[in-house]
Amino acid sequence: MKFKKSTYRLLKNFKFLPNKRLLKIRYRYYTDEKLNLENPKKFNEKITWLKLHFHVPLLTQLADKFAVRTYVSEKIGDVYLNELYNVYYSVDAIDFDQLPNQFVLKGVHGSSLNIIVKDKSKLDIKKAKKTMRKWMKHCQYKKVGLEWAYKNIEPKIIAEKYLEEEGKDVLHDYKFFCFNGEPKFLQVDIDRGSKDYRCFYDLDWNQLPFSVLTKTLYNCDVTKPSNFEEMKTLAKTLADDLPFVRVDFYAINNKTIFGEMTFYPGDGKEIFSPHKYNTIIGEYLKLPKIPEEHKIITVF
């Protein structure tokens, strides 16, 4: 039966539906395409397949913005971690008097849970606490697209150093797409939160001829960071042999700072332009085999 767009809009919120069915509905609503989970070819299809079938416990640690610090420390060293001021398991535990004038508050258990404080004297603490109490009830797994890595993360908030670089209002984000342990290309986000420019580069720093429709393509050349080769090496080390992970870094005054690790970019529903790159990128990702008599993969 062919449903109208309005029907899919309604059905995508029916969380009681079986996961596979719900993901197919959501995929159709957001991409206007049918989801092929039996023989996935496109990048978005394979990311959605991983949501359903790749449930390795390590993902929970790596998606947690606090717990991942231990993994990063063990794999590449503390030197690449941003300074951590504190971790809080309740909003009321946050002592703003103990924090410096500039800092960032993050919910570790989801995306876009950030409060950037450039001047503490101008912070509306009451409003910030109200926002963070909403964070503590947030479940990325249920509220977004069954992103399994977030399902078992304990909600908490971290306070980190505010990162800045002279001459830039917003830091560039360098996001390495790693497939089966190998970085293949990277996404560069520019003026995030304001102009939201985005472009993609290969590992020889040639701009790639595609983007995603949700962001504005940055047509100008981006200067290659001096620590680019180091970031490539570190991304490979952190990616290990995972089927797919995006490893994010900042480059500040020639220094590499780890950002986060992401398993479901764009929730597996990005619209690529040109559209063919959804399939081209999908070819990089070799999905693991599900063990016989099992529906999920718990080791890799």
LINRACOR-V321058 format. One line per field, one symbol per residue. ss: DSSP state (@ for helix, = for strand, . for the rest). phi: phi as a letter, one per 20 degrees, with the letter a starting at -180 (. if undefined). burial: # if it has 24 or more other C-alpha atoms within 12 Angstrom, else .. A space follows every 10 residues. Layout:
ss=???
phi=???
burial=???
This chain:
ss=....@@@@@@ @.......@@ @@@@@@@@@@ @......... ..@@@@@@@@ @@@=...@@@ @@@....@@@ @@@@@..@@@ ...=====.. @@@..@@@.. ..=====... ...====..@ @@..@@@@@@ @@@@@@@..@ @@@....@@@ ......==== ....=..=.. ..=======. .========= ......==== ==....=... ==...==... .......@@@ @@@@@@@@@. ...======= ==..====== ==..@@@@.. .==...@@@@ @@........ ......=...
phi=.eefgfffff ffeefffggf fffffffffe dmcfedefbf degfffffgf gfdddfggff fffffeffff ffgfecoffe effdeaccdb ffffdffeef fcacdceeda dmdccedebf fdfeffffff ffffgfefcg feedclfgge gdfffacddc ffebcgncfc ffdddeeddl ndfdacdddc lfncelfbbc ceedmdfeeb bcffcefeef feffffdfff fgfffffffl dfgbbdddcd cclmdecfda ccdcgmmmbf eecffffffg fgffeeffee ggmcdcddcb
burial=.......#.. ##......## ########## #...#.#... ########## ######.### #########. ##...#...# ##.#####.. #..#.#..#. .######### #.#####... .......#.. .##.###### ##.####### ########## ####.....# ########## ########## ......#### ###.#.##.# ##..#.##.. .#..#..#.. ########## .######### ##...##### ########## ##....##.. ##.#####.. ......#...
